[in-house]
Amino acid sequence: MIKLVFIRTDASQKIGYGHVMRSMSLAEKLRNSGVIVEFITRNHLGNINEIIKNNGFTLHLLPLKKKIIKQQGLNKYEQWLGVKQEVDARETIQVLRDRKADWLIVDHYALNEIWESKLKPYTKKIMVIDDLLNRKHDCDLLLNQNYINDNTCYDNLISPNTMKLLGPKYALLRKDFVKYRKEKLRNHDKINRVFLFFGGSDLDNLTSVSLKALSRPKLKHLIVDVVIGDANPHKAKLKKEIDKCTNINLYVQIQNMAELMAKADIFLGAGGSITWERMSLGLPGAVVTTANNQVSSTKCLDQDGYLKWIGGINQVDESKIYHTVLDLISKPSKLEKQSSDCLKLVEGKGVDIVSRLLMTGPHTKSLVVRRATKSDLLLYWYWANEIEVRQNAFNQEPIKLEEHKKWFSKKLNDNNAILLLVESYSNPIGQVHFDRMGSSHYTISYSLAKQYRGFSLGKEILKKSINYLKKDQLFTLIAKVKDSNHASKKVFKNLGFTEFKNHKNSSISNFELQFTPNIHN
């Protein structure tokens, strides 16, 4: 059971609120399960640190150094961070130094493997929340909740051992969106209400442009609920505009977004995290991408019928927004299908799935066993050279890649060898290796990936792998374990193996089990 989690993320006028809000959704779920969760943020202009504190979380505030931004010529994402990531790493280490975290969760576009490698000694495991696919990471778990059709997209950016959670199935939604989720579809024959949201800041004031489009004669009958953040620089001007309209309601920095969205018939606004929130409620709509990282996912969602993509900031104007909304509300059957498809794509269980993985590891029902293939070569090499694996091995020297290639190829082509890979949610979590000796004896060995240790999974992957052999006759399994490897010894004993001392080497224990399929299945 994990006890302490730190979350490194930021919000500002440039960054927006999405990173903090989705991280806070996960934080609340973890806290409700008894985990201490603390945030580490920088004091940016337009931050929402008060919201974090008002929700009861301890906040460690890193200073904003405006002179550094100007003097050091920081790039786009470094400007969002406010300092070089090496500096941010040192400051974050000061927070974690005397408190070993179970997980460090990172949600920031400016941080990559350089920052993560410096933080590794100060936390047991690192989770990265990413949207960009533009940099390498050194982490145990990576979450990208965007609409991704290519499962190989991170192959050159993370270790083969990193657990990947890809797609809207894992979207980190606030609990209110689960509360207001209704499987029953809206009545799309008559559209009365629009939910309008272009992010907390909306620096380009697309809100005002959209309101002008919605005020045209053929659309002015619609009730419009407008939501903006407190950091919106156009707040005063928008309030004056909206005060003149009886059919437009303005909401600033509200906590009941889900309730308003549940009342709406269509959505008009930005891409980003709000996409998954509205889709979880079956709210169809049109989207303007307000950042480059939103384009790829939004374009795919448009092509597959989950939304209408109007274009990027520089591609839209009042007229284009007007004609898009007019076309949208004139096709109720299309809206109905979009709504239905959205509900199926985003079920709203992402926070539950992710928090459970962090706290207790994969559910045993999710474990699947398959034969290893040539494509698993680097994964096996990575696992074999993990520090703990080498410490428990009889030969503790690091394994060179060329040596591993020869061994791996030989085992794949050996009829007496069986290399099994155990997966969960399509992610590899461990391996089990059998070598046949004679007609009815097998040696057995196994290892678990680092991020899955401590969840009592060793016994489960061995049980499933032993059953995978599918032998109809009796056979005997033999395991050799270093006497200092107490965890593996415990696993084999729990499976019913009998321990025998090795007379030739007192530092090794032999374990033996006569396997009867009818008993052990």
C-alpha positions, 0 to 999 in steps of 0.5 A: 500500500502506498503512503506518500505521493508528490505531484509536480505540475503547474498552472498559469495564463500560458499553461492553462489549468488542465494539468493541475485539474486532472492531477488533482482528480487523481490526487483526490482519489488517492487521498480518499484511499488513505494516501498522503498527496502533496503538490509542488508548483511554481508561483506563476502568474495566473496560477490556481494554487489557492484551489489546490490549497482549498481542496485540502492539499499541502502545497510546496511553492517554488519561486518564480524568477522573472529575470532568469526567463529573460537572461537565459533565453529559455525556449517555449516550454522552459518559459512555461517552467520559468527556469532551466529544468536542472534548476527545477530538479534541484529545487524539487529535490529539496522538497523530497530529500528527507521524505522518500515518496512512493510515487512522484507524478509529473505533469509538465511539458518542460520536463523530460528524462534529464529532470526525471533521472535526477529525481529517481533517487528520491522516489520509489517510482515515477509516473509521467502524464504526457500529451506531446510525444516530443521528448524522452522520459525516464519513468515507470509509468506513462499516461497519455489520455489522448486519442492514439491509434499507434501503440508504438508511438513511444517506442523510441521515447521510453524504456521497453519496461515502462508501463504505458496507459494510452487513450481516453480510457485512462482520462483523469476526470473529476468525480463530478463528471462521473456523477452527472454521466447519463447513459440516456442520450439527449434529445437532439431534435431541438437544440436550446443550450450551448456550453462555451469554454475556451480554457481558463485563460483564453488569451486570444479571446475566442470567447468573445468571437464565439459570442458574436457568432452565437448572437447572429439572428439564426442562433440568438435563440440559444441559451449560452453558458460561458465559463472562463477562469479568474486569470482570463485577461478579458474578464472585465470586457466580457462581463460588460458584453454579456451583461447586455444579453439576456440569453447569455450567462457568465461563470468565473472560476466555477466548481460545477462545470459538470453540472452545467455541461450536463444541462447543455445540448452542444459544446463549443470551445477549445480542445485539451482536457475538456474534450474528455470531460464533455465526451464522458457526458455524451455532449457533442460539439465543435472544437477550436484547437488552441495549442499545437499539442491538441491538433493531432488528437482533435483531427483524429477525433474529427475524422472518426466522428467524435467531434467537429473540428473547426480549425486552429486559432489562426484558421477560425473567425466569427463567420466560420464559427457561426456556420459550423454551429448552424450546420451542427444543430441542423443535423440531429441524427449526426449529433445523436450518433456523436453523443452515443460514440462519445459515451462509449469512448470515454467511460469515465473510469480513468481515475479509478483504473490509474489509482488502483494501479498505483496503489495495488498494481494490476488486477489479477484478472487482467493478467495474460500469458503469451510466448516471448517473441523476437520483438521482446529481446530488448525488454528481456535484456533490460529486465535482466540488467535491473539492479535487484535482478542482478543482485539475486542472480547467481552471476551478478555481472551485467549482461552485455547486449551481444551475449544476451542476443545469442542467449535469447535467440538460442532459447527461442529456438530451443524446443526444451525452453519456454519463455513466457511473458505476462502482460496486463493492459497490454503492458509487460509486467514479468517473465517466467522461464522453463527449461525441460530436463528429461520427459517430466522435469522443468526448472523454473525461474521468473522476474517482475518488472520493478514497478510491479514489485510489492503487489504480491504478483509473483505468485500470480504470474507463476500460477498462470505460467504453470497452468499455461504449460497445459500438461495432462500428466504429472510433472515436477518443477524445480527452482533454485533460489539464493538464500538471501532472496527472501521474497522469491523463497516466500513465493515458491513456498506459498505455491506449495513448493517444498524447500530442500537445502543445497548440499553443494552450496549452502547459499542456495535453496532448492524448491520442488513441486510435483504438479498435478493439473487437476489440483493446481488449475 
